[in-house]
Amino acid sequence: MKIELEVPDSKVSFIMELLESIPFIKVKKTDIHVASKMDTTNYLLSTPANEQRLSDALERSKQGIIEHHNLFKE
């Protein structure tokens, strides 16, 4: 089983010491920014259709074919 914890900065040392003292618990530290990026990438590649769309978009970008979109109505 994998469990993810969010701990206030002021309590990290205590929680880490506690978890590391339990022999059957494996502690894996993760940088939240890296984890967030990986979650987004995994989500975007989670279906064959999304994976193909991203692959096609990357290929168009490499060829210099770029589409500009205005995200705000003027």
N, CA, C and O atoms as CSV, one atom per row, in Angstrom:
chain,resi,resn,atom,element,x,y,z
A,1,MET,N,N,0.843,-1.167,0.000
A,1,MET,CA,C,0.000,0.000,0.000
A,1,MET,C,C,0.889,1.230,0.000
A,1,MET,O,O,1.934,1.266,0.649
A,2,LYS,N,N,0.458,2.220,-0.730
A,2,LYS,CA,C,1.189,3.485,-0.796
A,2,LYS,C,C,0.300,4.554,-0.168
A,2,LYS,O,O,-0.882,4.659,-0.494
A,3,ILE,N,N,0.876,5.343,0.730
A,3,ILE,CA,C,0.152,6.423,1.396
A,3,ILE,C,C,0.940,7.705,1.215
A,3,ILE,O,O,2.153,7.732,1.419
A,4,GLU,N,N,0.256,8.755,0.837
A,4,GLU,CA,C,0.895,10.055,0.653
A,4,GLU,C,C,0.422,10.981,1.764
A,4,GLU,O,O,-0.772,11.064,2.049
A,5,LEU,N,N,1.367,11.675,2.388
A,5,LEU,CA,C,1.047,12.579,3.486
A,5,LEU,C,C,1.437,14.005,3.139
A,5,LEU,O,O,2.471,14.239,2.512
A,6,GLU,N,N,0.618,14.947,3.542
A,6,GLU,CA,C,0.990,16.359,3.469
A,6,GLU,C,C,1.172,16.823,4.904
A,6,GLU,O,O,0.251,16.739,5.717
A,7,VAL,N,N,2.362,17.311,5.207
A,7,VAL,CA,C,2.713,17.673,6.582
A,7,VAL,C,C,3.144,19.138,6.606
A,7,VAL,O,O,3.906,19.570,5.741
A,8,PRO,N,N,2.663,19.909,7.591
A,8,PRO,CA,C,3.125,21.301,7.706
A,8,PRO,C,C,4.645,21.340,7.894
A,8,PRO,O,O,5.223,20.466,8.541
A,9,ASP,N,N,5.271,22.345,7.330
A,9,ASP,CA,C,6.730,22.474,7.413
A,9,ASP,C,C,7.240,22.380,8.845
A,9,ASP,O,O,8.308,21.818,9.092
A,10,SER,N,N,6.492,22.918,9.769
A,10,SER,CA,C,6.939,22.936,11.168
A,10,SER,C,C,6.948,21.543,11.805
A,10,SER,O,O,7.555,21.355,12.859
A,11,LYS,N,N,6.290,20.577,11.185
A,11,LYS,CA,C,6.192,19.227,11.762
A,11,LYS,C,C,6.939,18.159,10.962
A,11,LYS,O,O,6.939,16.987,11.340
A,12,VAL,N,N,7.565,18.552,9.877
A,12,VAL,CA,C,8.236,17.586,8.997
A,12,VAL,C,C,9.301,16.791,9.735
A,12,VAL,O,O,9.337,15.566,9.619
A,13,SER,N,N,10.161,17.447,10.483
A,13,SER,CA,C,11.244,16.744,11.187
A,13,SER,C,C,10.698,15.673,12.123
A,13,SER,O,O,11.191,14.545,12.151
A,14,PHE,N,N,9.684,16.036,12.880
A,14,PHE,CA,C,9.086,15.084,13.817
A,14,PHE,C,C,8.495,13.883,13.085
A,14,PHE,O,O,8.752,12.738,13.456
A,15,ILE,N,N,7.712,14.143,12.055
A,15,ILE,CA,C,7.055,13.062,11.306
A,15,ILE,C,C,8.094,12.166,10.629
A,15,ILE,O,O,7.961,10.942,10.641
A,16,MET,N,N,9.128,12.773,10.040
A,16,MET,CA,C,10.161,11.971,9.375
A,16,MET,C,C,10.890,11.090,10.380
A,16,MET,O,O,11.138,9.915,10.106
A,17,GLU,N,N,11.230,11.630,11.516
A,17,GLU,CA,C,11.897,10.841,12.554
A,17,GLU,C,C,11.008,9.680,13.005
A,17,GLU,O,O,11.477,8.556,13.189
A,18,LEU,N,N,9.737,9.969,13.176
A,18,LEU,CA,C,8.792,8.931,13.583
A,18,LEU,C,C,8.690,7.825,12.536
A,18,LEU,O,O,8.793,6.643,12.864
A,19,LEU,N,N,8.490,8.204,11.296
A,19,LEU,CA,C,8.334,7.210,10.225
A,19,LEU,C,C,9.611,6.390,10.013
A,19,LEU,O,O,9.550,5.177,9.812
A,20,GLU,N,N,10.752,7.054,10.059
A,20,GLU,CA,C,12.014,6.347,9.849
A,20,GLU,C,C,12.344,5.400,10.998
A,20,GLU,O,O,13.157,4.491,10.832
A,21,SER,N,N,11.729,5.600,12.153
A,21,SER,CA,C,11.983,4.710,13.294
A,21,SER,C,C,11.169,3.414,13.230
A,21,SER,O,O,11.416,2.487,14.001
A,22,ILE,N,N,10.218,3.353,12.329
A,22,ILE,CA,C,9.393,2.148,12.191
A,22,ILE,C,C,10.017,1.285,11.096
A,22,ILE,O,O,10.060,1.697,9.937
A,23,PRO,N,N,10.502,0.089,11.450
A,23,PRO,CA,C,11.289,-0.710,10.511
A,23,PRO,C,C,10.539,-1.178,9.259
A,23,PRO,O,O,11.174,-1.385,8.224
A,24,PHE,N,N,9.243,-1.348,9.311
A,24,PHE,CA,C,8.520,-1.869,8.149
A,24,PHE,C,C,7.965,-0.771,7.240
A,24,PHE,O,O,7.246,-1.056,6.282
A,25,ILE,N,N,8.301,0.479,7.542
A,25,ILE,CA,C,7.857,1.599,6.704
A,25,ILE,C,C,9.036,2.075,5.864
A,25,ILE,O,O,10.116,2.358,6.384
A,26,LYS,N,N,8.811,2.156,4.573
A,26,LYS,CA,C,9.818,2.668,3.645
A,26,LYS,C,C,9.448,4.113,3.318
A,26,LYS,O,O,8.362,4.376,2.802
A,27,VAL,N,N,10.338,5.036,3.614
A,27,VAL,CA,C,10.075,6.454,3.392
A,27,VAL,C,C,10.699,6.879,2.075
A,27,VAL,O,O,11.885,6.652,1.835
A,28,LYS,N,N,9.897,7.493,1.229
A,28,LYS,CA,C,10.386,8.005,-0.047
A,28,LYS,C,C,10.043,9.485,-0.110
A,28,LYS,O,O,8.868,9.849,-0.168
A,29,LYS,N,N,11.056,10.337,-0.099
A,29,LYS,CA,C,10.844,11.776,-0.148
A,29,LYS,C,C,10.642,12.193,-1.596
A,29,LYS,O,O,11.354,11.730,-2.486
A,30,THR,N,N,9.668,13.071,-1.831
A,30,THR,CA,C,9.357,13.531,-3.180
A,30,THR,C,C,9.259,15.042,-3.193
A,30,THR,O,O,8.596,15.645,-2.348
A,31,ASP,N,N,9.925,15.645,-4.158
A,31,ASP,CA,C,9.801,17.085,-4.351
A,31,ASP,C,C,8.418,17.353,-4.925
A,31,ASP,O,O,8.069,16.806,-5.971
A,32,ILE,N,N,7.633,18.178,-4.265
A,32,ILE,CA,C,6.244,18.408,-4.669
A,32,ILE,C,C,6.142,18.951,-6.093
A,32,ILE,O,O,5.183,18.637,-6.798
A,33,HIS,N,N,7.112,19.762,-6.533
A,33,HIS,CA,C,7.062,20.320,-7.879
A,33,HIS,C,C,7.300,19.237,-8.918
A,33,HIS,O,O,6.640,19.218,-9.958
A,34,VAL,N,N,8.224,18.348,-8.652
A,34,VAL,CA,C,8.484,17.236,-9.561
A,34,VAL,C,C,7.279,16.315,-9.601
A,34,VAL,O,O,6.869,15.887,-10.680
A,35,ALA,N,N,6.710,16.006,-8.464
A,35,ALA,CA,C,5.543,15.135,-8.401
A,35,ALA,C,C,4.380,15.732,-9.177
A,35,ALA,O,O,3.678,15.018,-9.892
A,36,SER,N,N,4.178,17.007,-9.043
A,36,SER,CA,C,3.084,17.675,-9.739
A,36,SER,C,C,3.267,17.584,-11.250
A,36,SER,O,O,2.313,17.307,-11.978
A,37,LYS,N,N,4.486,17.816,-11.721
A,37,LYS,CA,C,4.754,17.723,-13.149
A,37,LYS,C,C,4.533,16.300,-13.651
A,37,LYS,O,O,3.959,16.103,-14.722
A,38,MET,N,N,4.976,15.325,-12.900
A,38,MET,CA,C,4.794,13.935,-13.301
A,38,MET,C,C,3.316,13.562,-13.334
A,38,MET,O,O,2.880,12.853,-14.242
A,39,ASP,N,N,2.549,14.023,-12.370
A,39,ASP,CA,C,1.125,13.732,-12.359
A,39,ASP,C,C,0.463,14.294,-13.607
A,39,ASP,O,O,-0.379,13.630,-14.211
A,40,THR,N,N,0.827,15.496,-13.997
A,40,THR,CA,C,0.258,16.114,-15.185
A,40,THR,C,C,0.648,15.335,-16.426
A,40,THR,O,O,-0.198,15.065,-17.278
A,41,THR,N,N,1.910,14.972,-16.539
A,41,THR,CA,C,2.367,14.205,-17.692
A,41,THR,C,C,1.665,12.860,-17.761
A,41,THR,O,O,1.185,12.464,-18.823
A,42,ASN,N,N,1.603,12.160,-16.647
A,42,ASN,CA,C,0.921,10.862,-16.635
A,42,ASN,C,C,-0.536,10.999,-17.029
A,42,ASN,O,O,-1.069,10.157,-17.752
A,43,TYR,N,N,-1.187,12.058,-16.555
A,43,TYR,CA,C,-2.590,12.285,-16.909
A,43,TYR,C,C,-2.729,12.525,-18.409
A,43,TYR,O,O,-3.594,11.940,-19.061
A,44,LEU,N,N,-1.876,13.383,-18.948
A,44,LEU,CA,C,-1.982,13.706,-20.366
A,44,LEU,C,C,-1.694,12.503,-21.259
A,44,LEU,O,O,-2.210,12.417,-22.374
A,45,LEU,N,N,-0.879,11.584,-20.776
A,45,LEU,CA,C,-0.542,10.397,-21.570
A,45,LEU,C,C,-1.383,9.178,-21.182
A,45,LEU,O,O,-1.069,8.056,-21.576
A,46,SER,N,N,-2.438,9.395,-20.419
A,46,SER,CA,C,-3.193,8.270,-19.862
A,46,SER,C,C,-4.096,7.560,-20.867
A,46,SER,O,O,-4.512,6.427,-20.624
A,47,THR,N,N,-4.404,8.204,-21.988
A,47,THR,CA,C,-5.237,7.542,-22.996
A,47,THR,C,C,-4.505,7.561,-24.335
A,47,THR,O,O,-3.727,8.477,-24.604
A,48,PRO,N,N,-4.747,6.566,-25.165
A,48,PRO,CA,C,-4.094,6.540,-26.480
A,48,PRO,C,C,-4.423,7.781,-27.324
A,48,PRO,O,O,-3.566,8.281,-28.052
A,49,ALA,N,N,-5.654,8.270,-27.226
A,49,ALA,CA,C,-6.037,9.452,-28.011
A,49,ALA,C,C,-5.236,10.678,-27.577
A,49,ALA,O,O,-4.724,11.417,-28.417
A,50,ASN,N,N,-5.127,10.891,-26.270
A,50,ASN,CA,C,-4.337,12.024,-25.771
A,50,ASN,C,C,-2.875,11.880,-26.152
A,50,ASN,O,O,-2.241,12.847,-26.575
A,51,GLU,N,N,-2.343,10.687,-26.006
A,51,GLU,CA,C,-0.940,10.442,-26.346
A,51,GLU,C,C,-0.682,10.773,-27.817
A,51,GLU,O,O,0.333,11.385,-28.146
A,52,GLN,N,N,-1.597,10.369,-28.699
A,52,GLN,CA,C,-1.445,10.634,-30.126
A,52,GLN,C,C,-1.533,12.128,-30.416
A,52,GLN,O,O,-0.750,12.650,-31.210
A,53,ARG,N,N,-2.481,12.825,-29.781
A,53,ARG,CA,C,-2.625,14.271,-29.991
A,53,ARG,C,C,-1.364,15.003,-29.551
A,53,ARG,O,O,-0.901,15.910,-30.244
A,54,LEU,N,N,-0.803,14.617,-28.406
A,54,LEU,CA,C,0.420,15.267,-27.929
A,54,LEU,C,C,1.600,14.978,-28.849
A,54,LEU,O,O,2.403,15.864,-29.142
A,55,SER,N,N,1.693,13.746,-29.294
A,55,SER,CA,C,2.764,13.366,-30.208
A,55,SER,C,C,2.662,14.158,-31.509
A,55,SER,O,O,3.664,14.666,-32.013
A,56,ASP,N,N,1.448,14.260,-32.049
A,56,ASP,CA,C,1.232,15.025,-33.280
A,56,ASP,C,C,1.580,16.496,-33.079
A,56,ASP,O,O,2.201,17.113,-33.945
A,57,ALA,N,N,1.181,17.059,-31.936
A,57,ALA,CA,C,1.467,18.464,-31.653
A,57,ALA,C,C,2.973,18.706,-31.544
A,57,ALA,O,O,3.476,19.711,-32.046
A,58,LEU,N,N,3.687,17.798,-30.898
A,58,LEU,CA,C,5.141,17.929,-30.803
A,58,LEU,C,C,5.793,17.876,-32.173
A,58,LEU,O,O,6.715,18.641,-32.457
A,59,GLU,N,N,5.320,16.981,-33.018
A,59,GLU,CA,C,5.874,16.860,-34.367
A,59,GLU,C,C,5.614,18.129,-35.171
A,59,GLU,O,O,6.507,18.611,-35.869
A,60,ARG,N,N,4.398,18.679,-35.080
A,60,ARG,CA,C,4.095,19.939,-35.778
A,60,ARG,C,C,4.987,21.064,-35.267
A,60,ARG,O,O,5.462,21.885,-36.051
A,61,SER,N,N,5.212,21.103,-33.972
A,61,SER,CA,C,6.063,22.139,-33.385
A,61,SER,C,C,7.493,22.035,-33.905
A,61,SER,O,O,8.122,23.047,-34.212
A,62,LYS,N,N,7.999,20.816,-34.002
A,62,LYS,CA,C,9.361,20.597,-34.520
A,62,LYS,C,C,9.480,21.063,-35.963
A,62,LYS,O,O,10.546,21.500,-36.395
A,63,GLN,N,N,8.375,20.968,-36.713
A,63,GLN,CA,C,8.363,21.386,-38.118
A,63,GLN,C,C,8.092,22.884,-38.265
A,63,GLN,O,O,8.063,23.407,-39.379
A,64,GLY,N,N,7.895,23.572,-37.138
A,64,GLY,CA,C,7.645,25.008,-37.178
A,64,GLY,C,C,6.192,25.370,-37.421
A,64,GLY,O,O,5.871,26.539,-37.633
A,65,ILE,N,N,5.317,24.384,-37.393
A,65,ILE,CA,C,3.885,24.640,-37.576
A,65,ILE,C,C,3.282,24.910,-36.205
A,65,ILE,O,O,3.077,23.997,-35.404
A,66,ILE,N,N,3.004,26.179,-35.956
A,66,ILE,CA,C,2.525,26.571,-34.635
A,66,ILE,C,C,1.199,27.313,-34.774
A,66,ILE,O,O,1.062,28.200,-35.617
A,67,GLU,N,N,0.234,26.950,-33.951
A,67,GLU,CA,C,-1.056,27.625,-33.938
A,67,GLU,C,C,-1.122,28.528,-32.715
A,67,GLU,O,O,-0.736,28.129,-31.617
A,68,HIS,N,N,-1.615,29.748,-32.913
A,68,HIS,CA,C,-1.772,30.683,-31.799
A,68,HIS,C,C,-3.246,30.753,-31.441
A,68,HIS,O,O,-4.104,30.866,-32.316
A,69,HIS,N,N,-3.531,30.686,-30.156
A,69,HIS,CA,C,-4.909,30.755,-29.678
A,69,HIS,C,C,-5.012,31.848,-28.629
A,69,HIS,O,O,-4.144,31.972,-27.766
A,70,ASN,N,N,-6.067,32.634,-28.705
A,70,ASN,CA,C,-6.331,33.639,-27.703
A,70,ASN,C,C,-7.241,33.008,-26.659
A,70,ASN,O,O,-8.366,32.622,-26.975
A,71,LEU,N,N,-6.780,32.901,-25.440
A,71,LEU,CA,C,-7.544,32.248,-24.402
A,71,LEU,C,C,-8.594,33.158,-23.782
A,71,LEU,O,O,-9.458,32.696,-23.036
A,72,PHE,N,N,-8.523,34.426,-24.081
A,72,PHE,CA,C,-9.462,35.397,-23.518
A,72,PHE,C,C,-10.244,36.043,-24.646
A,72,PHE,O,O,-9.683,36.387,-25.687
A,73,LYS,N,N,-11.537,36.204,-24.437
A,73,LYS,CA,C,-12.348,36.890,-25.431
A,73,LYS,C,C,-12.048,38.383,-25.376
A,73,LYS,O,O,-11.916,38.960,-24.297
A,74,GLU,N,N,-11.943,38.987,-26.521
A,74,GLU,CA,C,-11.630,40.412,-26.573
A,74,GLU,C,C,-12.875,41.233,-26.779
A,74,GLU,O,O,-12.802,42.460,-26.848
